[in-house]
Amino acid sequence: MFAVARRLSLPALLLAATLLPSCRVCSAADRPNVIFILADDLGYRELGSFGQKLIRTPNLDRLAEQGMRLTQHYCGNAVCAPSRCVLMTAKHPGHAYIRSNKSTPPEGQWPIPDAEVTWGELMQQEGYVTGAFGKWGLGGPDSCGQPLGQGFNRFFGYLCQSHAHSYYPSYLRSDMGTIELDNNPPIPGHASLAKGANKSDPKSYDPFKGTDYAPDRINEQVLEFIRSNKSKPFFCYYPTVIPHVALHVPDEELKPYLELGWKDPPFTRDGGYGYTPHFTPRAAYSAMITRMDRYVGNVLNLLDDLGLSDNTLVIFSSDNGTTHLDKEVDYEFFDSVGELRGLKGSLYEGGVRVPTVVRWPGKVKAGSENDHVSGFEDWMPTVLEAINARTKAPAETDGISLLPTLLGQDQAARPFLYREFTGYGGQQTIRMGDWKAVRQNLGKGKIKTELYNIASDISEKHDVAANHPDIVAKLESMMAEQHVPSEIFPLKALDTVR
């Protein structure tokens, strides 16, 4: 039931050639700790260090000042679960097991099988203590995909994406059990104003405010994990639920944004569409990101206090672009993806190019930036090389180590970056150098290839396929090679042709 055919990709075949001996930067006895922080639905321009003007992110901006910004980094896919699958297994979406969101009621998403080798499992094999804190999304509590069965010694947070739609739930998952949040009556992620409620009265929105804010609990557990393992190498995977809607945030976080006097019309969920209503949605969204920034600051400060900063590799990124729910998240007001086209759910740049920062004091140059094209599949081999465990990367992965780039060395351009997505109509894309081919509506049986030059047309406004038939033919051939059909997540137009 869970079998998916696979073939080796060009990046996998080139992996050995890219892992240069000159990149070995630590001994086995002095390997760095690794912290990977993953925001949820954070847009490319929603950090100050990536051009945001309205939302305050001082800690993440400090991280960028102390490290490197990767300006052409791509998440694993256009929505949560398949993006996280690419991150954890280092297989691009044409080979990855999970290729779209697929729920398994009553709790959880379609699980990655035992046969998949995850980043967590490899870190455990290298003697690292591993912990995951936040939103998992790769298997429910009784499945083979739950995190304690996929390479993590500790888990705390939400196993299920739907459960994570509420920031005031009645419980959170802790390892194989649950922690009750007794101070909440649980606030649903999807609900409407009471019948007859006055939409102009802020008190009408009080039913969507809780007491026990789950992200606070999750951040506490991250800090405890770091304290408990300060004397041994650890891998901390921190997939925070912020800023995914619903718009849930403590009132005290709203105050600095309310003082700005923005015209901030309420989100009322008229017609029953969307998540829970909020009286000041712009302020709420900003406040959520600032709250996440404070959690990152807590982690960075603790590393300083424990004397671990110099020997800890910190990576920050996002699982996909800003949500398309414009009534809840006013992405035009915030200029959330800037000049990029597309939002969450799209394989255009705005849906998959994500803000990414790497800090490793003494190794990664402070205040630097790099436009090397890279993706989520690259983090497993990058970190394995950084800890001198490069021989442990599975042969079938698609990642290429970014360590030369991070260390300021010359690195050959990635041969290509491939993405496909069965959701939102069915999509496929491949980038080779500055050329990017895009296909839409594959679920409707349509196969039409668009072509963009990202260097001259970053906004993907001008389809130049008709002018470059040779490039289109080459990219179409590469896309066909990289797509291995999946019975569970079919791309109907392509798989019917086969």
C-alpha positions in Angstrom: 0.0 0.0 0.0 2.8 2.4 0.8 5.2 1.4 -2.0 6.4 4.1 -4.4 8.7 3.4 -7.3 11.9 5.5 -7.3 14.9 6.2 -9.5 18.2 7.9 -8.9 18.3 11.6 -9.8 21.1 13.6 -11.2 21.7 15.4 -7.8 22.1 12.1 -6.1 24.6 10.9 -8.7 26.6 14.2 -8.3 26.4 14.2 -4.5 29.8 12.5 -4.0 31.5 15.0 -6.3 30.2 18.0 -4.4 31.3 16.8 -0.9 34.8 18.2 -1.0 37.3 17.2 1.7 38.1 20.9 2.2 34.7 21.3 3.7 35.4 19.2 6.8 35.2 21.7 9.6 35.0 19.7 12.8 36.2 16.6 14.4 34.0 13.7 15.5 34.6 14.7 19.1 33.5 18.3 18.6 30.5 18.1 16.3 28.1 21.0 16.4 24.6 21.0 17.8 21.9 21.6 15.1 18.7 23.6 15.4 16.3 23.8 12.5 13.5 26.3 13.0 10.6 26.0 10.5 8.0 28.7 10.3 4.5 27.8 9.0 3.3 29.8 6.0 5.8 32.6 6.4 6.2 34.7 3.2 9.4 35.6 1.5 9.2 39.3 2.5 7.8 38.9 6.0 11.1 39.3 7.9 12.8 42.6 8.4 16.0 41.1 7.0 14.2 40.1 3.8 12.5 43.5 3.3 9.5 43.6 5.6 8.6 47.2 6.7 5.7 46.7 9.0 6.2 43.5 11.1 8.8 43.6 13.8 11.3 40.7 13.8 14.3 41.9 15.8 15.6 38.5 16.8 15.5 36.9 13.4 17.0 40.1 12.0 19.8 39.6 14.5 20.2 36.0 13.4 20.7 37.3 9.8 23.2 39.8 10.9 25.2 37.0 12.6 24.8 34.6 9.7 24.0 34.2 6.0 20.8 34.9 4.2 20.0 32.4 1.4 18.0 34.4 -1.1 17.1 31.7 -3.6 16.2 28.9 -1.2 13.1 26.7 -2.0 10.9 24.9 0.5 10.0 21.3 -0.3 6.5 21.9 -1.7 3.7 24.4 -1.8 1.8 23.2 1.4 2.7 21.7 4.7 2.9 17.9 4.7 4.7 17.3 1.4 7.2 20.2 2.1 8.1 18.6 5.5 8.5 15.2 3.8 11.1 16.6 1.4 12.9 18.1 4.4 12.9 14.9 6.5 13.7 12.5 3.7 15.8 14.6 1.3 13.8 13.4 -1.7 12.3 16.0 -4.1 8.5 15.8 -4.7 8.9 13.5 -7.8 10.5 10.8 -5.6 9.1 11.7 -2.1 6.5 9.5 -0.5 4.1 12.4 0.6 3.2 14.7 -2.3 0.1 16.5 -0.9 -1.9 17.0 2.2 -4.0 13.9 3.0 -5.8 13.5 6.3 -6.2 10.3 8.2 -9.1 11.0 10.6 -9.6 11.3 13.5 -6.1 12.8 13.8 -3.1 13.0 11.6 -1.9 13.0 8.0 -0.9 10.2 5.6 2.2 8.7 7.3 5.6 8.2 5.9 6.4 4.5 6.1 9.0 2.7 8.2 11.1 2.1 5.1 11.8 5.8 4.6 15.1 7.0 6.1 14.7 10.3 7.9 17.1 13.0 8.9 16.2 12.3 12.5 17.2 8.6 12.2 20.5 9.5 10.6 21.3 12.0 13.4 20.4 9.3 16.0 22.9 7.0 14.3 25.5 9.6 14.7 25.0 9.8 18.4 22.8 12.9 18.5 19.9 13.3 20.9 16.9 14.3 18.7 13.8 16.3 19.5 10.9 17.6 17.4 8.7 20.4 18.8 5.7 22.0 17.1 3.7 20.7 14.1 4.7 17.3 12.7 2.1 16.5 9.9 3.7 13.2 8.7 1.7 10.6 10.6 -0.9 10.3 13.3 -0.5 8.9 16.9 -0.9 5.2 16.0 0.8 5.3 12.6 4.3 4.3 11.4 4.9 8.0 10.7 4.7 9.3 14.2 8.0 11.1 15.2 9.2 8.7 17.9 9.2 6.0 15.2 10.9 8.3 12.7 14.1 9.2 14.4 13.2 11.5 17.3 13.8 10.8 21.0 11.4 13.5 22.1 8.3 15.0 20.6 6.0 17.8 21.9 3.3 19.6 20.0 0.7 18.7 17.4 0.9 15.6 15.3 -2.0 16.7 13.1 -2.2 19.8 11.0 -6.0 20.2 11.5 -5.4 20.0 15.3 -2.8 22.8 14.9 -5.4 25.2 13.4 -6.2 26.1 17.0 -3.6 27.8 19.2 -5.8 27.1 22.2 -6.5 23.4 22.0 -7.6 21.1 24.9 -4.4 19.0 24.6 -1.0 18.6 23.0 0.9 15.5 22.2 3.9 14.6 24.4 5.9 11.7 23.1 3.3 8.9 22.8 0.9 10.5 25.3 -1.0 13.7 25.7 -0.8 16.8 28.0 -4.2 18.3 28.9 -4.4 22.1 28.7 -7.0 22.4 31.4 -7.1 26.2 31.4 -8.6 26.3 27.9 -12.0 25.6 27.0 -10.7 24.6 23.5 -11.0 27.2 20.8 -11.8 25.7 17.4 -9.7 26.6 14.5 -12.8 27.1 12.3 -15.9 28.8 13.8 -18.2 31.8 13.1 -19.4 34.7 15.1 -22.5 34.0 17.3 -25.8 34.4 15.5 -26.8 38.1 15.7 -23.4 39.2 17.1 -22.4 42.8 16.5 -19.5 42.7 14.1 -18.4 46.1 15.2 -18.1 45.2 18.8 -14.7 43.8 19.8 -16.4 41.8 22.6 -18.1 39.7 19.9 -14.7 38.2 19.2 -13.9 37.2 22.8 -15.1 33.6 22.3 -12.0 33.0 20.1 -9.6 33.9 22.9 -8.1 31.2 25.1 -5.9 31.2 28.2 -3.2 28.5 27.6 -1.4 29.5 24.4 0.0 26.3 22.9 3.1 27.9 21.2 4.2 29.1 24.7 4.2 25.5 25.9 6.0 24.3 22.8 8.8 27.0 23.2 9.2 26.0 26.9 9.8 22.4 25.8 12.4 23.4 23.2 14.3 25.3 25.9 14.1 22.4 28.3 15.4 20.0 25.6 18.4 22.3 25.0 19.1 22.6 28.7 18.8 18.9 29.3 21.2 18.0 26.5 23.7 20.8 26.8 26.5 18.4 27.4 25.9 16.2 24.4 25.3 16.8 20.7 21.7 17.4 19.9 19.5 17.9 16.9 16.4 20.1 17.6 13.8 20.3 14.9 11.4 23.2 15.8 8.5 23.4 13.3 6.6 26.2 15.0 2.9 26.5 14.0 3.1 30.3 13.6 2.0 32.2 11.5 -0.5 29.7 10.0 -4.1 30.8 10.6 -6.3 30.8 12.7 -5.5 34.3 13.9 -5.0 33.4 17.6 -2.6 35.5 19.7 -2.6 36.8 23.3 -4.0 40.3 23.6 -0.8 41.7 25.1 1.0 41.0 21.8 -1.5 43.1 19.9 -0.9 46.3 21.7 2.2 47.6 19.8 0.4 47.1 16.5 -2.9 48.6 17.6 -1.0 51.7 18.6 0.0 52.2 15.0 -3.5 53.2 14.0 -3.8 51.0 11.0 -7.2 50.8 9.2 -7.8 47.2 10.1 -11.3 45.9 9.1 -12.5 42.9 11.1 -12.3 39.4 9.6 -15.8 38.1 10.2 -15.8 34.8 8.3 -18.9 35.8 6.4 -20.4 32.9 4.5 -18.6 30.4 6.8 -15.4 30.5 4.8 -12.0 30.5 6.6 -10.8 30.2 10.1 -12.0 32.0 13.3 -12.9 35.7 13.2 -10.7 38.4 14.5 -11.5 42.0 15.2 -8.1 43.3 14.1 -6.6 40.8 11.7 -3.6 42.9 10.5 -2.5 43.5 14.0 -3.1 39.8 14.9 -1.0 38.5 12.0 1.8 40.9 12.8 1.7 40.0 16.5 1.8 36.3 15.7 5.0 36.7 13.7 6.5 38.9 16.4 5.6 36.3 19.0 7.4 33.7 16.9 10.4 36.0 16.7 10.5 36.2 20.5 10.5 32.4 20.7 13.5 32.4 18.4 15.1 35.0 20.6 14.5 32.8 23.6 16.4 30.0 21.9 19.3 32.2 20.8 19.6 33.7 24.3 19.7 30.3 25.9 22.4 29.2 23.6 24.4 32.3 24.7 23.7 31.6 28.4 24.9 28.0 28.1 27.9 28.8 26.1 26.6 26.8 23.1 26.3 29.5 20.4 29.7 29.0 18.8 29.1 25.3 18.4 25.5 25.3 17.3 24.4 25.5 13.6 21.1 27.3 13.5 18.9 27.2 10.4 15.7 29.1 10.0 13.2 28.7 7.1 9.5 28.4 6.2 7.5 25.4 4.9 5.9 27.4 2.1 4.8 30.9 1.2 2.1 33.2 2.6 -1.5 31.9 2.8 -3.8 33.0 -0.1 -6.6 33.8 2.4 -6.5 37.5 1.9 -9.4 38.4 4.2 -7.5 36.9 7.1 -3.9 37.7 6.0 -3.7 40.9 4.0 -0.6 39.9 2.0 -0.9 43.0 -0.2 -0.8 45.3 2.8 2.3 43.6 4.2 3.8 43.0 0.7 4.3 39.5 2.0 6.0 38.0 -1.1 7.2 41.2 -2.6 7.7 41.1 -6.3 7.2 37.3 -6.5 4.2 35.7 -8.1 2.0 33.2 -6.3 1.2 32.3 -2.7 0.8 29.1 -0.6 -0.4 26.3 -2.8 1.4 27.6 -5.9 4.7 26.5 -7.5 5.3 30.0 -8.8 8.1 31.7 -6.8 5.9 33.2 -4.1 4.6 29.8 -3.1 7.9 28.1 -2.7 10.8 30.6 -2.4 11.2 31.1 1.3 13.2 33.3 3.7 16.2 31.3 5.0 18.9 32.2 7.4 21.9 30.1 8.6 24.1 31.0 11.6 27.3 29.1 12.6 29.7 31.4 14.3 33.3 31.2 13.0 32.2 29.1 10.0 29.4 31.0 8.2 30.3 34.6 7.5 28.3 37.1 9.6 26.1 39.5 7.6 26.5 37.6 4.3 24.0 36.5 1.7 24.1 34.0 -1.1 21.9 33.5 -4.2 22.9 29.8 -4.8 19.7 27.9 -5.8 19.0 25.3 -3.1 16.1 23.4 -1.6 14.8 21.5 1.4 16.3 18.2 0.1 19.7 19.8 0.6 19.7 20.1 4.4 20.2 16.5 5.3 23.4 16.1 3.2 24.5 19.6 4.3 24.3 18.8 8.0 25.6 15.3 7.7 28.7 16.7 6.0 29.0 19.5 8.6 29.2 16.8 11.4 31.5 14.6 9.3 28.9 11.9 8.8 28.6 12.3 5.0 28.9 8.6 4.2 25.6 8.0 6.0 23.4 9.8 3.4 21.1 7.3 1.6 22.0 6.8 -2.0 18.4 7.5 -3.2 18.2 11.1 -1.9 18.1 14.1 -4.1 20.0 16.6 -2.0 23.3 18.3 -2.6 25.4 19.5 0.3 25.4 23.3 0.7 28.4 23.3 3.0 30.7 24.9 0.4 28.3 27.7 -0.1 27.8 28.2 3.7 31.6 28.3 4.2 32.1 30.9 1.5 33.6 28.5 -1.0 32.9 28.3 -4.7 30.2 25.7 -5.5 28.9 24.6 -8.8 25.3 25.6 -9.7 22.7 23.1 -8.9 21.9 21.1 -12.1 18.2 21.5 -11.5 15.5 21.9 -8.9 12.3 19.9 -9.4 8.9 20.3 -7.8 5.5 18.8 -8.4 2.3 19.1 -6.4 -1.0 17.2 -6.9 -3.0 19.8 -5.0 -4.4 23.1 -6.2 -5.2 21.7 -9.6 -2.0 19.7 -10.1 1.3 21.4 -10.8 4.8 20.7 -12.0 7.9 22.8 -12.3 11.6 22.6 -12.8 14.3 25.2 -12.6 17.6 24.9 -14.5 19.9 27.9 -14.1 17.8 31.0 -14.7 15.2 29.0 -16.7 12.0 27.8 -15.0 9.3 25.7 -16.6 5.8 25.7 -15.0 2.8 23.5 -15.6 -0.7 24.2 -14.1 -4.0 22.3 -14.1 -2.6 18.9 -14.6 -5.4 17.5 -12.5 -7.8 18.6 -15.3 -5.8 16.7 -17.9 -4.1 19.7 -19.4 -0.4 19.7 -20.2 0.9 23.2 -21.2 4.4 24.3 -20.4 5.1 27.9 -19.5 8.7 29.2 -19.5 10.2 32.1 -17.5 13.6 33.5 -17.1 13.9 34.1 -13.4 17.0 36.4 -13.7 15.2 38.9 -15.9 11.6 38.2 -14.9 11.5 37.3 -11.2 7.8 38.1 -11.1 7.1 35.4 -13.8 5.0 37.8 -15.8 6.2 36.9 -19.3 5.8 33.4 -20.6 8.5 33.0 -23.3 7.9 29.4 -24.1 7.1 30.2 -27.7 10.5 31.9 -28.2 12.6 29.1 -26.8 11.2 25.7 -28.0 14.6 24.0 -27.5 14.8 25.0 -23.8 11.1 24.0 -23.3 11.8 20.5 -24.9 14.8 20.0 -22.7 13.0 21.0 -19.5 10.0 18.8 -20.4 12.3 15.9 -20.9 13.9 16.5 -17.4 10.5 16.8 -15.8 9.4 13.5 -17.3 12.5 11.9 -16.0 12.1 13.2 -12.4 8.4 12.3 -12.0 8.0 8.8 -10.7 4.2 8.0 -10.5 2.6 7.5 -7.1 -0.6 5.5 -6.7 -1.5 7.6 -3.6 -0.7 11.0 -5.0 -1.2 10.8 -8.8 -0.6 13.6 -11.3 -3.5 12.5 -13.5 -2.5 14.2 -16.8 1.1 12.8 -16.6 0.2 9.4 -15.3 -2.6 8.9 -17.8 -0.1 9.6 -20.6 2.2 7.0 -19.2 
